Amino acid sequence: MELPDRFIRDSFLQEEHGRRIRCNVCERRCVIAAGGLGWCRARENRSGRLVTLTYGAVSSLAANPIEKKPFYHFHPGTFALTAGSWSCNFGCPWCQNWDISKAEPPRKGEYISPERFVELTEEYGCQGTSISFNEPTLSLEWSLDVFRLARERNLYNTYVTNGYMTPEALSLLQDAGLDAMNVDVKGDATSARRFCKGVDVEKVWSTCKSARSRGVHVEITTLVIPGVNDAGATLRAVAERILADLGAETPWHVTGYYPAYQFTAPATPVRTLESAWQIGKDAGLQFVYVGNLPGHRCDNTYCPECRALLIERSGFELLRNALDCGRCPQCGRQIAGVWP
């Protein structure tokens, strides 16, 4: 593959495997022959040297409200300069960003150095960075350089991810300055394996637990898709797993799907999302949110103790934040999260 040299760097987390190289960036742990590509097509074995093909290759760039990630308990009302690249390590047929996640690394395109990206973050008036749009784990090497520089400037760093990174990759990210992750849990073991092309959802839960144990703020999103993961038993299993592994105060976003890429199931009915919300609450989760329904009452944050309205939202817009240093102004309860 002929690619501009500016996108190519030595890949981290590689090891020899006979005459091949094993990539230890994501949990597929591909063993790649000389001249071959990994499952994601973003890493190549070049004569015994594993390289990343997407270092600084930016497909998308936007100053987004942090609520769009979505993060609801992490620096509300702030903005994160968000970058995406190319490719993915999942095979979801409904991908909402399929135009970049299903594409090979570009033969031409915009290169943004970590230094320039952090400069742009400040120039755009953002308070932090986010690697998103496609799977950010594939941009591991670039992310590490961005996060270190951003932390020096007192900017926060976030990932919007499917969580299928190895413990080695997660450790590098945490050490470099990862502050928060929104992890997209696709469903139960059967739906993840079938629709995401052989994914082991237990690896995702392991990432979530490890990140939380090391002080990374974690929120969970489930895109509720008719015929895939909208059964009550499936949603209940996800809610109960969040409760058991991450705790009752972990935010869970149940968001509406729209037909995209190769999936033609109808959009998620409002009643299904409201049912998912109720399942999460009945399971014992304190903060469950309905997504992609701007203005819905279940998109707001309420105090679990006295039910006071704490944060009011409309889509990605923050209408009101009544928190007082992270506490409910009515009853004084501390609300879990990272509050500026």
Phi, psi and omega in degrees: 000124179272111181233152176300138183299335183294339180270355190254127176219160173298136179279140173282165171057056176238152178212150179292143179220079188067235177269005181248178178234133175266130174268125181248033178276313178242169188285000170287333177045057183298139171258115194246127177284162178305130181082356183266168179247154171286174181305323184281347182068010180258359178225141187225142174271106179255094177054048177086009179235117180277127181235151170270140184258005188230022181295115179073008179277102187260119178269332186213142180214127181202145172272104187253145167301141181299335178296339182285344187298313002262137166240122180250345181239030183218108177046056182300145178083000179263174180237146177237128173288122191245130180238142171238162178236234185222154172078176180201161175255008173246163181242031186304126183280356180253012191310128181282341178244039188300333184295336175250328184286334180263004183264147173289159174307143189285146173277347173208164180151181185279132173253129175235119179289157175304320180298315181291323180297317179293322175300316179296324178303315179287321180297325180279359180075025180273155180260355181193181180244156174214133173254122193202202178071299166251186183289116185290339180302330180291343176258032186308308187297318178292319179302316182299317180292320177297313185297319180298316180292320180295320180297323178298333180264011180061036174258145176277162183230131183226156175235138167246110200218158171277356174078009186267039177268156178283160174302327179295317179294316179299319179298318178298318181295317179297317180294330182281340178130021176293125182257327186207149177226133163256119186253127180272104177269116190286338183152212180273184185299320183293313182292322179294317181292318185286309190271336182260009174071066171082017182285137176263106186295339178298328178295326179293313179298323178298319177299315180300313181296316181296317180298313181297321182294338180259013172090008176280133176289131184234130168234150184246138174237138170233115173284113186274114189243123179304130178083356180247302186219021185267000177293144181303320181296322180293312180295322179296321179296320178295313181300316181293328178289320175301314181300313185288318188269328189240340176107157185295337184270001179286122179294138176237120179258118175255111192246155183278137178265150171232146181305133181202157176055249185254012185245128186243010175303148181295160179302152182297124177295148179301320182297329178292318178294320178293324176294319177299318177302314181294322177300316178298318180293317180296330179287344178112005178284136185272336184228097178242136184231140174266123184252157182069023173230075185306133177087356179291141182299333181278009174262001180260165177256128179241151177291128179294340184273305187246359178069016176295143176286118185259313180228123179252134183230156169223102188065235180265006183265132176271115182272323182202137175232106184266000182299142178245098183055041177082007181245152174293125182290345183271314183243351176086004181294137174285130180259126182298135178155186177241106188250130182291000000 
